[in-house]
Amino acid sequence: FNGNKEKSALWFLQTRSCIKVNEHIYDIDEKKIIFVLSLMTEKTAASWAKVMYNRAYTTTIVTPATANTAAVMGIVGFRTWDAFTAEYKLAFSPVDQKGGSMLRLSTWKQ
């Protein structure tokens, strides 16, 4: 995938279908996210994937100490599948998704 916003919705549906068929492999959020990112190999998609990898592997968070626990510092990781999906849609959905779809439908011929 190269980040083409006109093809992003279909590409993501196809990718999610592949994940669904292979649920025994992609059984946790992190595996799903890494699989999707591994397919983002060109242009803006590759740049976006690099940002996601870097954030997951280098961004640290600190959980403050409480009366019963010490402060904990750890790596953010890949977060959740739902959060990743929302970020993907925000990054790659066409600006005027409804208008673009209507324009394409109006040019179809039978």
N, C-alpha and C positions, 0 to 999 in steps of 0.2 A: 504494500500500500504506500502511496506517495503523498497522501494528504489532500487529494482532489476532493473538494467539498461537494461536488456534484455526485460523486460516487461513494461518499463516505457512509451513508445510511445503508446502502445495499451491502457494501463490504463488511460493515459491522454485523449485519444480520447473518451473512454467510459465515463469518468468523464465530459468532455465537452458536450457530448451528453445528459447526465443527466441534466446539466445546461440548455441546449437548450430547452429541453422538459419542464422545469420548469422556463421559462423566467419570468413568473409573480412573482416568488419568488426571483430568483437571477437576479434582475434587475439593480444592480449597481456593479461596480468592487469589492468593499469591500466585498459584500456578496458572490460573486463568489470565491474570494481568501480564505475567511474564510471557505467556504464549502470544497474546495479542501484540505486545510490544516487540516481540521477535519478528513479527511480520511487517512491522513499520520500518522499512529499510531504505526509503528514498525521500528526497526533498524535505518538505516541511514535516512530514510524518516522522522521518528519522530524527530530525532536530527535536521534535516534541518528545519522542521516545527517550532520547538522551537526557532530556530534562527530568523525565519521570524516573529513569534509572538513577540519576545523580541524587535526586531528592530522596529516593528510597534508601540508598546506600550511604548517604553522607549527612543527612539532616538529623540532628539529634534533638531530642525533647527531654525535658526534665520534669519529672513528677515530683511535686513538692513534698517535703516531709510532713507528716501529721503527728499527732500525739503518740500513735502506735507504730509508725513506720518511718524508715529513713528515706531521704530523697533518693530517687532512682533516675539515672540518666540512660537513655537508650536510643536506638536508631528508629526513625519513623517507620520504615518499611513501606510496603505498597498499599497500606490502608485497606479499604474494603472494595469489593467488586462494584457495589452500587456507587460509591464515591468515584471510582475510576470511570465508570460508564457516564456519570454526569459530567466529569471533566472532559472526556472524549467528545461528548455531544456539544459541549460548549466550545471546544476548540475546532471541531470539524464540521459542524452543521452549517449549511448555507445561511447567509445573512437573512435572506427572504425565502425561507424554506417553502412556505405555502405558495407564494407567488411564483417561485421557480418551478414547482411541481405543476401548477396550473398552466404555465407557459409550455412546458414539455408535453403535457396532455393535449393541448390545443394544436400541436404540430404533428401529432400522430396521424398516420393514414392507415386505412385498412386495405 
